Amino acid sequence: MSNANFIDYVKIFCRSGKGGAGSRHFRREKFIAKGGPDGGDGGRGGHIILRGSRHRWTLLHLKYQKHLFADNGESGGSARKFGSDGEDVIIDVPLGTVVKDAETEEPLLEITEDGEEKILFEGGMGGRGNTHFKSSTNQAPHYAQPGRPGQEAWVILELKVLADVGLVGFPNAGKSTLLATLSAARPKIANYEFTTLTPNLGIIAYRDGKSFVMADIPGIIEGAAEGKGLGLRFLRHIERNSSLLFMVPADSKNIAGEYQILLEELKKYNPELLDKERILAISKSDMLDDELKEMLKNELPGMDYVFISSVAQTGLDELKDKIWKSLHT
């Protein structure tokens, strides 16, 4: 999918249906000139419903559909006939979609499972017909309830990519190359910053027919948590990954320092991200000999790390073992 077609943020206006009015009808038949009240209830207004779909990977289908209206319920009829409910509007969204109030940015709901349905806005209840208001002191009520109005508001839909492990690193750390090497995914690869502008997902084969999903998150830059570059857009995709694989290239001037900068950006954005399992991969390590590797080990932070090279395909099995262990501990 091209970058232009990957949409992970949309703002739309939704309105659920109004409930149908109750009927004020009285029974009138050939030999019953003054029958009692028999007005039926109005139908419920249509809901606005979100449904998770594993076949959706983007919010592109909502980009040009800014207004979504559910149908109103029909009015009640004679002989206690109920009005039909308004037709619901069902919006299929990718797994990992979060809905927020556009004004307050308060989270309203989130969709994480295939086939999961949640009502965003309920349709208005139908009004009760006059048959409900008959009493010993009011045998012929000329009153019926109107239908209740629906709900309406502007909402924001954000997609946060769901994956088992997310790749975290500065641009040109080798994330896209690693994903392309380990899976059938074919992200754009070039030697300049922000080659990757959208997350890419790949299924990584493991031992005994097992597998896990890896997400290539666009490169972070220092200041991303404050919105520098496309930081906030990138960082939200990291929230839904079970484990984080930090990647720092072997030719970095300060591997430990670069790792700490990445860690600090995640902490500023959401401190809970630091609770995730973390692995450090020193990429492009084919340019290092054994002596340099030993020297670097003394400088690395006290965490699980591995030297890898996607080009030379070294350290990749060890990396997959570490990832699998982090996902199942």
ZIFEN-V33645 format. One record per residue. N is the residue number from 1. RES is the residue in three letters. D_CENTER is the distance of its C-alpha to the mean C-alpha in whole Angstrom. Layout:
n:N res:RES d_center:D_CENTER
n:N res:RES d_center:D_CENTER
//
This chain:
n:1 res:MET d_center:18
n:2 res:SER d_center:19
n:3 res:ASN d_center:18
n:4 res:ALA d_center:19
n:5 res:ASN d_center:16
n:6 res:PHE d_center:13
n:7 res:ILE d_center:12
n:8 res:ASP d_center:8
n:9 res:TYR d_center:10
n:10 res:VAL d_center:11
n:11 res:LYS d_center:14
n:12 res:ILE d_center:15
n:13 res:PHE d_center:18
n:14 res:CYS d_center:18
n:15 res:ARG d_center:21
n:16 res:SER d_center:22
n:17 res:GLY d_center:25
n:18 res:LYS d_center:28
n:19 res:GLY d_center:30
n:20 res:GLY d_center:34
n:21 res:ALA d_center:37
n:22 res:GLY d_center:39
n:23 res:SER d_center:42
n:24 res:ARG d_center:46
n:25 res:HIS d_center:48
n:26 res:PHE d_center:51
n:27 res:ARG d_center:53
n:28 res:ARG d_center:55
n:29 res:GLU d_center:57
n:30 res:LYS d_center:61
n:31 res:PHE d_center:63
n:32 res:ILE d_center:60
n:33 res:ALA d_center:61
n:34 res:LYS d_center:59
n:35 res:GLY d_center:56
n:36 res:GLY d_center:54
n:37 res:PRO d_center:50
n:38 res:ASP d_center:48
n:39 res:GLY d_center:45
n:40 res:GLY d_center:41
n:41 res:ASP d_center:38
n:42 res:GLY d_center:35
n:43 res:GLY d_center:32
n:44 res:ARG d_center:29
n:45 res:GLY d_center:27
n:46 res:GLY d_center:24
n:47 res:HIS d_center:20
n:48 res:ILE d_center:17
n:49 res:ILE d_center:15
n:50 res:LEU d_center:11
n:51 res:ARG d_center:11
n:52 res:GLY d_center:9
n:53 res:SER d_center:11
n:54 res:ARG d_center:11
n:55 res:HIS d_center:13
n:56 res:ARG d_center:11
n:57 res:TRP d_center:10
n:58 res:THR d_center:9
n:59 res:LEU d_center:9
n:60 res:LEU d_center:13
n:61 res:HIS d_center:14
n:62 res:LEU d_center:14
n:63 res:LYS d_center:15
n:64 res:TYR d_center:19
n:65 res:GLN d_center:18
n:66 res:LYS d_center:18
n:67 res:HIS d_center:20
n:68 res:LEU d_center:19
n:69 res:PHE d_center:22
n:70 res:ALA d_center:22
n:71 res:ASP d_center:26
n:72 res:ASN d_center:29
n:73 res:GLY d_center:30
n:74 res:GLU d_center:34
n:75 res:SER d_center:37
n:76 res:GLY d_center:39
n:77 res:GLY d_center:42
n:78 res:SER d_center:46
n:79 res:ALA d_center:47
n:80 res:ARG d_center:44
n:81 res:LYS d_center:41
n:82 res:PHE d_center:38
n:83 res:GLY d_center:36
n:84 res:SER d_center:33
n:85 res:ASP d_center:29
n:86 res:GLY d_center:27
n:87 res:GLU d_center:25
n:88 res:ASP d_center:21
n:89 res:VAL d_center:19
n:90 res:ILE d_center:16
n:91 res:ILE d_center:13
n:92 res:ASP d_center:11
n:93 res:VAL d_center:8
n:94 res:PRO d_center:6
n:95 res:LEU d_center:5
n:96 res:GLY d_center:3
n:97 res:THR d_center:2
n:98 res:VAL d_center:4
n:99 res:VAL d_center:8
n:100 res:LYS d_center:11
n:101 res:ASP d_center:15
n:102 res:ALA d_center:16
n:103 res:GLU d_center:19
n:104 res:THR d_center:18
n:105 res:GLU d_center:15
n:106 res:GLU d_center:15
n:107 res:PRO d_center:11
n:108 res:LEU d_center:12
n:109 res:LEU d_center:10
n:110 res:GLU d_center:6
n:111 res:ILE d_center:6
n:112 res:THR d_center:7
n:113 res:GLU d_center:10
n:114 res:ASP d_center:12
n:115 res:GLY d_center:14
n:116 res:GLU d_center:12
n:117 res:GLU d_center:13
n:118 res:LYS d_center:13
n:119 res:ILE d_center:15
n:120 res:LEU d_center:14
n:121 res:PHE d_center:18
n:122 res:GLU d_center:21
n:123 res:GLY d_center:24
n:124 res:GLY d_center:27
n:125 res:MET d_center:29
n:126 res:GLY d_center:32
n:127 res:GLY d_center:36
n:128 res:ARG d_center:39
n:129 res:GLY d_center:42
n:130 res:ASN d_center:45
n:131 res:THR d_center:46
n:132 res:HIS d_center:44
n:133 res:PHE d_center:46
n:134 res:LYS d_center:50
n:135 res:SER d_center:52
n:136 res:SER d_center:55
n:137 res:THR d_center:56
n:138 res:ASN d_center:54
n:139 res:GLN d_center:55
n:140 res:ALA d_center:53
n:141 res:PRO d_center:50
n:142 res:HIS d_center:49
n:143 res:TYR d_center:46
n:144 res:ALA d_center:43
n:145 res:GLN d_center:39
n:146 res:PRO d_center:37
n:147 res:GLY d_center:34
n:148 res:ARG d_center:31
n:149 res:PRO d_center:29
n:150 res:GLY d_center:25
n:151 res:GLN d_center:22
n:152 res:GLU d_center:21
n:153 res:ALA d_center:19
n:154 res:TRP d_center:17
n:155 res:VAL d_center:14
n:156 res:ILE d_center:11
n:157 res:LEU d_center:8
n:158 res:GLU d_center:6
n:159 res:LEU d_center:4
n:160 res:LYS d_center:5
n:161 res:VAL d_center:7
n:162 res:LEU d_center:8
n:163 res:ALA d_center:12
n:164 res:ASP d_center:15
n:165 res:VAL d_center:16
n:166 res:GLY d_center:15
n:167 res:LEU d_center:18
n:168 res:VAL d_center:19
n:169 res:GLY d_center:22
n:170 res:PHE d_center:24
n:171 res:PRO d_center:24
n:172 res:ASN d_center:27
n:173 res:ALA d_center:26
n:174 res:GLY d_center:26
n:175 res:LYS d_center:23
n:176 res:SER d_center:22
n:177 res:THR d_center:26
n:178 res:LEU d_center:25
n:179 res:LEU d_center:22
n:180 res:ALA d_center:24
n:181 res:THR d_center:27
n:182 res:LEU d_center:25
n:183 res:SER d_center:23
n:184 res:ALA d_center:24
n:185 res:ALA d_center:21
n:186 res:ARG d_center:23
n:187 res:PRO d_center:21
n:188 res:LYS d_center:24
n:189 res:ILE d_center:26
n:190 res:ALA d_center:29
n:191 res:ASN d_center:30
n:192 res:TYR d_center:29
n:193 res:GLU d_center:26
n:194 res:PHE d_center:23
n:195 res:THR d_center:23
n:196 res:THR d_center:20
n:197 res:LEU d_center:18
n:198 res:THR d_center:14
n:199 res:PRO d_center:13
n:200 res:ASN d_center:15
n:201 res:LEU d_center:15
n:202 res:GLY d_center:18
n:203 res:ILE d_center:19
n:204 res:ILE d_center:22
n:205 res:ALA d_center:25
n:206 res:TYR d_center:27
n:207 res:ARG d_center:30
n:208 res:ASP d_center:31
n:209 res:GLY d_center:28
n:210 res:LYS d_center:25
n:211 res:SER d_center:22
n:212 res:PHE d_center:19
n:213 res:VAL d_center:16
n:214 res:MET d_center:17
n:215 res:ALA d_center:14
n:216 res:ASP d_center:17
n:217 res:ILE d_center:15
n:218 res:PRO d_center:17
n:219 res:GLY d_center:20
n:220 res:ILE d_center:20
n:221 res:ILE d_center:23
n:222 res:GLU d_center:25
n:223 res:GLY d_center:24
n:224 res:ALA d_center:21
n:225 res:ALA d_center:20
n:226 res:GLU d_center:22
n:227 res:GLY d_center:20
n:228 res:LYS d_center:23
n:229 res:GLY d_center:22
n:230 res:LEU d_center:18
n:231 res:GLY d_center:18
n:232 res:LEU d_center:15
n:233 res:ARG d_center:13
n:234 res:PHE d_center:14
n:235 res:LEU d_center:13
n:236 res:ARG d_center:10
n:237 res:HIS d_center:9
n:238 res:ILE d_center:12
n:239 res:GLU d_center:10
n:240 res:ARG d_center:9
n:241 res:ASN d_center:12
n:242 res:SER d_center:15
n:243 res:SER d_center:18
n:244 res:LEU d_center:18
n:245 res:LEU d_center:21
n:246 res:PHE d_center:23
n:247 res:MET d_center:25
n:248 res:VAL d_center:28
n:249 res:PRO d_center:31
n:250 res:ALA d_center:34
n:251 res:ASP d_center:36
n:252 res:SER d_center:34
n:253 res:LYS d_center:37
n:254 res:ASN d_center:35
n:255 res:ILE d_center:33
n:256 res:ALA d_center:32
n:257 res:GLY d_center:32
n:258 res:GLU d_center:29
n:259 res:TYR d_center:27
n:260 res:GLN d_center:28
n:261 res:ILE d_center:27
n:262 res:LEU d_center:23
n:263 res:LEU d_center:23
n:264 res:GLU d_center:24
n:265 res:GLU d_center:22
n:266 res:LEU d_center:19
n:267 res:LYS d_center:21
n:268 res:LYS d_center:21
n:269 res:TYR d_center:18
n:270 res:ASN d_center:17
n:271 res:PRO d_center:20
n:272 res:GLU d_center:18
n:273 res:LEU d_center:17
n:274 res:LEU d_center:21
n:275 res:ASP d_center:21
n:276 res:LYS d_center:19
n:277 res:GLU d_center:21
n:278 res:ARG d_center:23
n:279 res:ILE d_center:25
n:280 res:LEU d_center:27
n:281 res:ALA d_center:28
n:282 res:ILE d_center:30
n:283 res:SER d_center:30
n:284 res:LYS d_center:33
n:285 res:SER d_center:35
n:286 res:ASP d_center:38
n:287 res:MET d_center:39
n:288 res:LEU d_center:40
n:289 res:ASP d_center:43
n:290 res:ASP d_center:44
n:291 res:GLU d_center:46
n:292 res:LEU d_center:43
n:293 res:LYS d_center:40
n:294 res:GLU d_center:42
n:295 res:MET d_center:43
n:296 res:LEU d_center:39
n:297 res:LYS d_center:38
n:298 res:ASN d_center:40
n:299 res:GLU d_center:38
n:300 res:LEU d_center:35
n:301 res:PRO d_center:33
n:302 res:GLY d_center:33
n:303 res:MET d_center:30
n:304 res:ASP d_center:30
n:305 res:TYR d_center:30
n:306 res:VAL d_center:31
n:307 res:PHE d_center:33
n:308 res:ILE d_center:32
n:309 res:SER d_center:32
n:310 res:SER d_center:30
n:311 res:VAL d_center:33
n:312 res:ALA d_center:36
n:313 res:GLN d_center:34
n:314 res:THR d_center:35
n:315 res:GLY d_center:33
n:316 res:LEU d_center:30
n:317 res:ASP d_center:31
n:318 res:GLU d_center:31
n:319 res:LEU d_center:28
n:320 res:LYS d_center:26
n:321 res:ASP d_center:29
n:322 res:LYS d_center:27
n:323 res:ILE d_center:24
n:324 res:TRP d_center:24
n:325 res:LYS d_center:26
n:326 res:SER d_center:24
n:327 res:LEU d_center:21
n:328 res:HIS d_center:24
n:329 res:THR d_center:26
//
